[in-house]
Amino acid sequence: MSLKNRLHEDSITHLKAGNEMEKTTLRNIISTIGTREKSGKNRAELTDQDVENLLRKEVANREETAELAAKDGRTELAQRELAEAAFISTYLPKMLDQAQAQEIVDRVMEQLATQTELNMKVMGQAMKLVGEEIAGRFDGKAVSQMVRAKLA
Protein backbone atom coordinates (compact mmCIF):
# COMPACT_ATOMS: atom_id res chain seq x y z
CA MET A 1 0.00 0.00 0.00
CA SER A 2 1.35 3.40 -0.91
CA LEU A 3 2.01 5.95 1.81
CA LYS A 4 -0.69 8.21 0.38
CA ASN A 5 -3.26 5.38 0.54
CA ARG A 6 -2.16 4.55 4.09
CA LEU A 7 -2.72 8.17 5.13
CA HIS A 8 -6.20 8.08 3.59
CA GLU A 9 -7.11 4.76 5.24
CA ASP A 10 -5.81 5.96 8.60
CA SER A 11 -7.84 9.18 8.32
CA ILE A 12 -10.99 7.07 7.96
CA THR A 13 -9.97 4.94 10.93
CA HIS A 14 -9.37 8.02 13.10
CA LEU A 15 -12.64 9.55 11.91
CA LYS A 16 -14.56 6.45 13.02
CA ALA A 17 -12.64 6.33 16.31
CA GLY A 18 -13.32 9.99 17.03
CA ASN A 19 -9.63 10.93 17.27
CA GLU A 20 -9.99 14.60 16.43
CA MET A 21 -6.33 15.69 16.34
CA GLU A 22 -5.22 12.72 14.22
CA LYS A 23 -8.20 13.03 11.86
CA THR A 24 -7.68 16.76 11.33
CA THR A 25 -3.93 16.40 10.87
CA LEU A 26 -4.32 13.65 8.28
CA ARG A 27 -7.03 15.56 6.42
CA ASN A 28 -4.77 18.61 6.21
CA ILE A 29 -1.90 16.50 4.88
CA ILE A 30 -4.11 14.71 2.36
CA SER A 31 -5.40 18.09 1.21
CA THR A 32 -1.83 19.36 0.80
CA ILE A 33 -0.94 16.27 -1.23
CA GLY A 34 -3.96 16.83 -3.48
CA THR A 35 -3.05 20.46 -3.97
CA ARG A 36 0.53 19.57 -4.92
CA GLU A 37 -0.65 16.93 -7.37
CA LYS A 38 -3.09 19.28 -9.09
CA SER A 39 -1.00 22.45 -9.12
CA GLY A 40 1.40 23.59 -11.79
CA LYS A 41 1.60 22.78 -15.44
CA ASN A 42 2.68 19.17 -15.01
CA ARG A 43 0.07 17.44 -12.91
CA ALA A 44 1.46 14.23 -11.50
CA GLU A 45 0.77 11.83 -8.68
CA LEU A 46 3.23 12.14 -5.82
CA THR A 47 5.49 9.17 -5.20
CA ASP A 48 6.05 7.74 -1.72
CA GLN A 49 9.35 9.62 -1.60
CA ASP A 50 7.57 12.88 -2.49
CA VAL A 51 5.00 12.23 0.25
CA GLU A 52 7.79 11.48 2.76
CA ASN A 53 9.49 14.77 1.85
CA LEU A 54 6.18 16.58 2.30
CA LEU A 55 5.68 14.92 5.70
CA ARG A 56 9.18 15.98 6.78
CA LYS A 57 8.33 19.58 5.86
CA GLU A 58 5.07 19.34 7.79
CA VAL A 59 6.93 18.08 10.87
CA ALA A 60 9.50 20.86 10.57
CA ASN A 61 6.76 23.50 10.16
CA ARG A 62 4.94 22.29 13.25
CA GLU A 63 8.14 22.18 15.31
CA GLU A 64 8.98 25.73 14.22
CA THR A 65 5.46 26.91 15.06
CA ALA A 66 5.68 25.21 18.47
CA GLU A 67 8.98 26.95 19.18
CA LEU A 68 7.54 30.35 18.29
CA ALA A 69 4.38 29.69 20.28
CA ALA A 70 6.42 28.67 23.33
CA LYS A 71 8.44 31.90 23.09
CA ASP A 72 5.18 33.85 23.01
CA GLY A 73 3.89 32.03 26.07
CA ARG A 74 1.23 30.10 24.14
CA THR A 75 2.00 26.72 25.69
CA GLU A 76 -1.29 25.12 24.65
CA LEU A 77 -0.61 25.84 20.97
CA ALA A 78 3.00 24.70 21.33
CA GLN A 79 1.92 21.41 22.88
CA ARG A 80 -0.67 20.81 20.15
CA GLU A 81 1.87 21.52 17.40
CA LEU A 82 4.41 19.17 18.99
CA ALA A 83 1.77 16.46 19.33
CA GLU A 84 0.92 16.82 15.62
CA ALA A 85 4.61 16.71 14.69
CA ALA A 86 5.08 13.52 16.71
CA PHE A 87 2.00 11.97 15.10
CA ILE A 88 3.16 12.83 11.57
CA SER A 89 6.61 11.43 12.37
CA THR A 90 5.08 7.99 12.86
CA TYR A 91 4.57 7.85 9.07
CA LEU A 92 8.23 8.54 8.34
CA PRO A 93 10.90 5.86 8.15
CA LYS A 94 13.22 5.66 11.12
CA MET A 95 16.29 7.85 10.82
CA LEU A 96 19.61 6.04 10.59
CA ASP A 97 22.41 6.51 13.07
CA GLN A 98 26.02 7.11 12.02
CA ALA A 99 26.98 3.42 12.17
CA GLN A 100 23.99 2.29 10.10
CA ALA A 101 24.65 4.93 7.43
CA GLN A 102 28.34 4.01 7.33
CA GLU A 103 27.41 0.34 6.94
CA ILE A 104 25.23 1.15 3.91
CA VAL A 105 27.97 3.31 2.38
CA ASP A 106 30.55 0.55 2.91
CA ARG A 107 28.33 -2.11 1.34
CA VAL A 108 27.40 0.00 -1.69
CA MET A 109 31.02 1.05 -2.23
CA GLU A 110 32.15 -2.59 -2.11
CA GLN A 111 29.57 -3.46 -4.76
CA LEU A 112 30.65 -0.50 -6.88
CA ALA A 113 34.31 -1.52 -6.54
CA THR A 114 33.50 -4.84 -8.26
CA GLN A 115 32.21 -2.92 -11.29
CA THR A 116 34.65 -0.04 -11.62
CA GLU A 117 37.77 1.51 -10.14
CA LEU A 118 36.94 3.73 -7.17
CA ASN A 119 38.04 7.30 -7.75
CA MET A 120 36.47 10.75 -7.68
CA LYS A 121 35.17 10.27 -11.23
CA VAL A 122 32.52 7.86 -9.91
CA MET A 123 31.38 10.17 -7.07
CA GLY A 124 28.04 10.92 -8.78
CA GLN A 125 27.34 7.27 -9.48
CA ALA A 126 28.28 6.32 -5.92
CA MET A 127 26.07 9.04 -4.41
CA LYS A 128 23.14 7.94 -6.56
CA LEU A 129 23.47 4.33 -5.41
CA VAL A 130 23.92 5.27 -1.75
CA GLY A 131 21.10 7.80 -1.99
CA GLU A 132 18.69 5.14 -3.21
CA GLU A 133 19.35 3.10 -0.06
CA ILE A 134 19.46 5.92 2.47
CA ALA A 135 16.73 8.07 0.88
CA GLY A 136 16.31 10.91 3.36
CA ARG A 137 17.00 8.87 6.47
CA PHE A 138 20.41 10.46 7.12
CA ASP A 139 22.06 13.84 6.52
CA GLY A 140 23.09 14.12 2.86
CA LYS A 141 26.21 16.17 3.57
CA ALA A 142 27.48 13.55 6.01
CA VAL A 143 26.78 10.80 3.47
CA SER A 144 28.73 12.74 0.86
CA GLN A 145 31.69 12.98 3.23
CA MET A 146 31.55 9.21 3.89
CA VAL A 147 31.53 8.48 0.16
CA ARG A 148 34.41 10.91 -0.47
CA ALA A 149 36.45 9.18 2.22
CA LYS A 150 35.96 5.86 0.41
CA LEU A 151 36.96 7.37 -2.93
CA ALA A 152 40.05 9.23 -1.75
N, C-alpha and C positions, 0 to 999 in steps of 0.2 A: 504494500500500500504506500502510495506517495505521501510525503510529509503534508502536502496541501490537503489531501483526502483525510489524513489522520486528524488534522486540525478541525476540519469540517465535522467529522464523526464525533470528535470529543466535544465540540460545541453543542451538538445535539444531546449528548450524554449529560453535560453540565446543565443544559436547559431543563431536561427532565428531572434532574436531581435538585434543581433549585439553587445551584451554586452561582450566585450573582456575579461575583468578581471574575471567576473563571469564564463564565458565559460571555460577559461583556468584553473581556480582554480578547478572547478568541474571535468574537464577532468583529472587533476593531481590526484585528490582524487579517482576517479573511477579507474584509473590506479593502484594506490596503493592498493585499495581493491582487484582488480584482481590479483595483484602480491601476496598478502597475501593468497588469496584463493588457488592459484596454487603452492605455494612454500611449501617446507617441504615434509616429508613422508606422512603425513595424510592430503590430500587435502580435504577441507571442505568449504562450503559456510558460510560466516560470518553472524552472527545474527545481529539484530538491535543493541543489546548491544555492540557487537564487533565493529560495524561501529561507534557507538557513542564514544567508547573509542578511536578509530582511529582519529575521528574528534577532540576530545579533545587534542590529541597529536599534530595534525596538527596546531591547534590554538596556543598551547604552543610553538611549533617550530617557528611559524611566529612572535609571540610576542618577543621571544628571539632574533631572527634575527633582528627585528626592533630595539630592544634595542642596539644591537651591532652596527647596521648601524648608529643609532643616535649618538653613542659615537664617531664613525669615521667621523662624519660630512656628512654622506650620507643621507640627510633628505628625498630625493625623494624615495629612496629604503625603508626607514623606514616607510614612509607614505603608500606606496604600500603594505608592509607586514601587517601593522595594518589594512588597508582596507580589505585585504584578511581574516585576523583573524576575523574581525567583520562579514564579509559575512559568513564564515564557522560557526560561533557561532549561526547564525539564524537557523541552522539545529539541534542544541542541545536543549534538554529540559531546561526550566528555572531552575536556581539554587534555592534551598530552602533557606529561612532565618532561623535563630535560632528557632523562634517560630513555624514555619511550621514543621521543623524537630522534635522538641520536641512533637508536637501534634501527629505526626505519631508514634513516639516511645511510647507515652502514650497509644494510641489506640491499638497498637500491643501488648503491655505488658498487657493491660487489657484483651484482647482476650486470650493471653497465660495463664494468671492467672486462667481463667475458666477451662483450661485443665490440668494444673499441678501447683505444688507449686513453687513459684518464689524463686530461690536461684542461687548461682553461677554455679551449675551443669547444668543449662539450658541456660547458656550464649551463647553457640554456636547456639543452636536452636533459641534463641531470635535474635541474630545477623543475622541469615539467613532470618528470617521472616521480620525483619526491613529492611535488605539490599534489599530484593525483592521490597519493596515499595519505598525506597529512591533511589536506583540504580544510584549511581554516581552524584546525585544532591546535595550532602552535604558531608562535610569532614568526612571520615570514622572514624578517631580517635575521633572526637567530638561525633559521633553517639555511638561509643563504650563506651565513658564516660557516656553518657546519659543512656544507657542500664545498665551499672554497677551501676549507682545511683539507678535505679529502683530495682535491684536485691539485693542490700546491706541491 
